[in-house]
C-alpha cells in the first residue's frame, strides 16, 4: 500500500485513493471548495513521488515543475512526501484598506497587497483567512485603474470564509494564494464587436472589471450588461452601472430579479451574430443564459463562462 508523508505525519492508503480525501481522512486540514480543479484551494506540493493527475493542464508549467498539484484531481499510485500550502509561508500578505456593504448581503472588500500583483480583469484569486480558511473570489478591480484589489463577497449564506469576512475591519491582514486566469477577459481584438455581459449575484464582479477594461481600451462596439439578482436590493452596482451608461452611449444596462428573468430572457435579441457573450454566476443561472443565447443564434465558441460553484 502506498505511504504518504505530510509534515510529521506518515500513513498508508489504498492504491488509487483520491489524494484530497486521503489527506483529510488523516486529519490534515487541506482546504477545498469546488472539487473540480477550478478554485485551486487544495494545492499541495509533492517533494517525492508522483500522483496520477486527472487535470494536469489546470496548473501552469512553472507551478507543476515546482511540484504543486491540485489534490482534488490526484490519485495516489506510489509513496509520496508532500507539503500542504502554508499561507504564512507561501501566501502574499495583504491589508484591508476599505470595505463597505453596497447591498445588505454583499461585502465590497478592497485589499492592498504587500507587493504589486500582476493580474488581468476577470481573473480570480484565493483569499486565506487568519484561521486558514481558503476561498476563491473573482477580482472586480482593473490594473492600471484601481490602486487596490477589489472583491465582492456574497454573505447571504453562512460559510467559513463569509463568516470571517463579516468581521473584517480596515487594517486587518489576510493572505493571497493562487491567481487563476479563468474564462473571462477582454481581448483588444474585440474592439468593434458587440459584447453581452450576463451575471447573476456577485458573478457581476469579474464582469464589472471586464466592462471597465473594455472602456479603458476604448471599445467602440455596443455593450449590454444584464444583471440578475434575487430581489431589487441585490443590484448592488446599479448606481455605478447606470452612471457609466449615462456617459457611454454604447452601453446598455438591464437589471432583473430572478422572478423577472424568464420574461427578460425571452425578449432578448442580438444586434449581431458576431456578439461575444461573457457569463458568470450560479450554474443554474449561467445555464439559463447560455440556452437562451444559443436559441438567439450565438455560436457556442463565442460564449465564455465562469461558474460560481457552491462550496463542496
C-alpha positions in Angstrom: 0.0 0.0 0.0 1.3 3.5 -0.8 2.6 5.5 2.1 2.1 9.3 2.4 4.3 11.6 4.5 2.9 15.0 5.1 4.9 17.0 7.6 5.4 14.9 10.7 2.5 12.5 9.8 3.1 9.2 7.9 0.2 6.9 7.0 -0.7 4.3 4.4 -3.6 4.5 1.9 -5.3 2.2 -0.6 -3.9 2.5 -4.2 -5.9 4.8 -6.3 -7.4 6.8 -3.5 -8.2 10.5 -4.1 -5.3 12.5 -2.5 -7.5 15.2 -1.0 -9.7 12.5 0.6 -6.7 10.7 1.9 -5.2 13.8 3.5 -8.4 15.0 5.1 -9.1 11.4 6.3 -5.8 11.6 8.1 -6.9 14.8 9.8 -4.7 17.1 7.6 -6.8 20.3 7.1 -6.3 20.8 3.4 -9.0 23.4 2.3 -11.2 22.8 -0.7 -14.1 24.4 -2.5 -15.1 23.2 -5.9 -13.5 19.7 -6.2 -13.4 20.4 -10.0 -9.9 21.7 -10.3 -11.1 25.3 -10.7 -10.7 27.0 -7.4 -7.1 25.9 -6.6 -7.8 26.0 -2.8 -6.5 22.4 -2.4 -2.9 23.0 -3.6 -0.2 20.7 -2.2 3.5 20.3 -3.2 4.9 16.9 -3.9 8.5 16.7 -2.9 8.9 13.0 -3.5 6.9 10.6 -5.7 4.2 11.3 -8.2 0.5 11.1 -8.5 -2.0 10.3 -11.2 -3.2 13.7 -12.2 -6.6 13.9 -13.9 -6.2 17.6 -14.8 -2.5 18.5 -15.3 -3.4 21.5 -17.5 -5.0 23.2 -14.6 -1.6 24.4 -13.3 1.0 26.3 -15.4 4.3 24.6 -16.2 6.2 26.6 -13.6 3.9 25.5 -10.8 4.0 21.9 -11.9 7.8 21.9 -12.2 7.9 23.1 -8.5 5.8 20.0 -7.6 2.5 21.7 -7.0 -0.6 19.6 -7.6 -4.4 20.0 -7.1 -5.1 17.3 -4.5 -8.7 17.0 -5.5 -7.7 15.9 -9.0 -5.0 13.4 -8.0 -4.9 9.7 -7.1 -2.2 8.1 -5.1 -0.2 5.5 -7.0 3.1 5.3 -5.1 4.8 6.5 -1.9 4.6 10.3 -1.5 6.2 13.1 0.5 4.3 16.4 0.3 3.8 19.8 1.8 0.4 21.5 2.1 0.1 25.1 1.0 1.0 27.3 4.0 -0.4 30.8 3.6 2.1 32.2 6.1 5.0 30.8 4.1 3.6 30.6 0.5 0.9 33.3 0.5 1.3 37.0 -0.3 0.3 39.3 2.7 -2.4 41.9 2.1 -4.1 44.5 4.2 -7.8 45.6 4.2 -7.8 49.2 3.0 -11.6 49.7 2.5 -14.8 47.8 3.0 -18.5 48.6 2.6 -21.9 47.0 2.0 -23.4 48.1 -1.3 -26.2 45.7 -0.7 -27.4 44.1 2.6 -25.7 40.8 1.8 -22.7 41.9 -0.4 -19.4 42.9 1.1 -17.2 45.0 -1.2 -13.6 44.3 0.0 -10.5 46.2 -1.1 -7.0 45.0 -0.3 -3.5 46.3 -0.7 -1.0 43.5 -1.3 2.4 43.8 0.3 3.9 43.8 -3.2 2.3 44.6 -6.6 0.3 41.8 -8.1 0.3 41.3 -11.9 -3.2 40.3 -13.0 -5.9 41.0 -15.6 -9.5 42.0 -15.3 -11.7 38.9 -14.8 -9.1 36.7 -13.1 -9.7 35.2 -9.6 -7.6 34.8 -6.6 -7.7 32.6 -3.4 -8.1 34.6 -0.2 -6.9 33.0 3.0 -8.3 33.9 6.4 -6.1 34.1 9.5 -7.6 30.8 10.6 -6.5 29.0 7.4 -9.8 29.1 5.5 -9.3 29.5 1.8 -11.9 30.6 -0.8 -11.5 31.8 -4.4 -13.0 35.1 -5.4 -13.1 37.0 -8.7 -11.3 40.3 -9.0 -13.5 43.2 -9.7 -10.7 45.7 -10.0 -8.8 46.7 -13.1 -5.0 47.0 -13.1 -3.9 50.5 -14.0 -7.2 52.0 -12.9 -7.6 50.8 -9.3 -4.9 51.1 -6.6 -6.4 48.1 -4.8 -7.6 44.6 -5.3 -11.4 44.5 -5.1 -13.7 41.6 -4.3 -17.4 41.3 -4.0 -18.3 38.7 -1.4 -21.8 37.2 -1.2 -22.6 36.9 2.5 -26.3 35.7 2.0 -25.5 32.2 3.1 -23.4 31.1 6.1 -19.9 29.9 5.3 -16.5 29.7 7.0 -15.0 32.5 4.8 -18.1 34.6 4.6 -18.4 34.5 8.4 -14.8 35.6 8.7 -15.3 38.4 6.1 -18.2 39.8 8.0 -15.9 40.6 10.9 -13.1 42.2 8.9 -12.0 45.8 9.7 -9.8 48.3 7.9 -6.2 47.4 8.8 -6.8 43.7 9.2 -4.5 41.3 7.3 -5.1 38.2 5.3 -3.1 36.2 2.7 -3.4 35.8 -1.0 -2.9 32.5 -2.7 -3.1 31.2 -6.2 -4.0 33.6 -9.0 -6.1 32.0 -11.7 -6.8 33.0 -15.3 -10.5 32.0 -15.5 -12.5 32.2 -18.7 -13.4 35.9 -18.6 -11.2 38.6 -20.0 -11.1 41.4 -22.5 -9.3 40.9 -25.8 -8.3 44.1 -27.7 -9.1 42.3 -30.9 -12.8 42.5 -29.9 -12.6 46.3 -30.3 -15.6 46.7 -32.6 -17.6 43.6 -31.7 -20.8 43.7 -29.7 -20.4 42.4 -26.1 -23.1 40.9 -23.9 -22.1 40.6 -20.3 -24.6 38.5 -18.2 -24.3 37.8 -14.5 -26.2 36.6 -11.5 -25.4 37.7 -8.0 -21.8 38.5 -7.3 -21.0 36.9 -10.7 -21.1 40.6 -11.7 -17.7 41.2 -10.0 -15.4 40.0 -12.8 -17.7 41.4 -15.5 -17.5 44.8 -13.7 -13.8 44.6 -14.2 -14.0 43.4 -17.8 -16.5 46.2 -18.6 -14.2 48.9 -17.3 -11.2 47.3 -19.0 -13.1 47.4 -22.3 -13.9 51.1 -21.8 -10.3 51.8 -20.8 -9.2 50.3 -24.1 -11.8 52.5 -25.9 -14.1 49.6 -27.0 -16.2 51.0 -29.9 -18.8 48.3 -30.3 -22.1 48.2 -28.3 -22.0 46.6 -24.8 -25.0 45.3 -23.0 -24.9 44.3 -19.3 -27.7 42.1 -17.8 -27.6 41.5 -14.1 -29.9 39.1 -12.3 -30.4 39.4 -8.5 -32.7 37.7 -6.1 -34.5 40.9 -5.5 -34.1 44.6 -6.4 -31.9 45.2 -3.3 -29.4 42.7 -4.8 -28.5 45.0 -7.7 -25.5 46.2 -5.7 -23.8 48.0 -8.6 -26.9 49.6 -10.0 -25.8 53.2 -9.5 -22.2 52.9 -10.9 -23.5 50.9 -13.9 -26.2 53.5 -14.7 -23.6 56.2 -14.2 -21.4 54.6 -16.7 -24.3 54.1 -19.1 -25.1 57.8 -18.9 -21.7 58.7 -20.1 -21.2 55.9 -22.6 -23.9 55.8 -25.2 -22.8 52.4 -26.5 -23.5 50.8 -23.0 -27.0 49.5 -22.1 -27.8 48.1 -18.7 -30.7 45.7 -17.8 -31.4 44.8 -14.2 -33.7 41.9 -13.5 -34.8 39.9 -10.5 -34.9 36.1 -10.5 -38.7 36.2 -10.9 -38.4 38.5 -13.9 -35.6 36.6 -15.6 -37.6 34.3 -17.8 -39.6 37.2 -19.3 -36.5 39.3 -19.9 -34.5 36.5 -21.4 -37.5 35.6 -23.7 -37.3 39.1 -25.1 -33.5 39.0 -25.7 -32.4 39.7 -29.2 -28.9 40.1 -30.7 -27.7 43.2 -32.5 -25.3 40.9 -34.5 -24.3 37.3 -34.8 -20.7 38.5 -34.1 -21.8 39.2 -30.5 -19.4 37.8 -27.8 -21.1 36.7 -24.6 -19.4 36.6 -21.2 -21.4 34.8 -18.5 -20.8 34.5 -14.7 -22.7 33.3 -11.7 -24.6 30.4 -10.2 -24.5 27.3 -12.5 -28.3 27.3 -13.0 -28.4 30.9 -14.0 -25.4 30.6 -16.4 -27.1 27.5 -17.9 -30.3 29.5 -18.5 -28.3 32.4 -20.0 -26.4 30.0 -22.3 -29.5 28.2 -23.5 -31.2 31.5 -24.4 -28.1 32.7 -26.2 -27.9 29.5 -28.3 -31.6 30.0 -29.3 -30.8 33.6 -30.2 -28.0 32.4 -32.6 -24.8 33.0 -30.6 -22.3 30.3 -31.7 -21.0 28.3 -28.7 -17.5 29.4 -29.5 -18.5 33.0 -28.8 -19.7 32.3 -25.3 -17.2 32.4 -22.3 -18.5 31.4 -18.9 -17.3 31.2 -15.3 -19.4 29.2 -12.8 -19.6 30.1 -9.1 -19.8 26.6 -7.8 -21.3 26.0 -4.4 -18.9 25.0 -1.7 -18.3 21.2 -1.9 
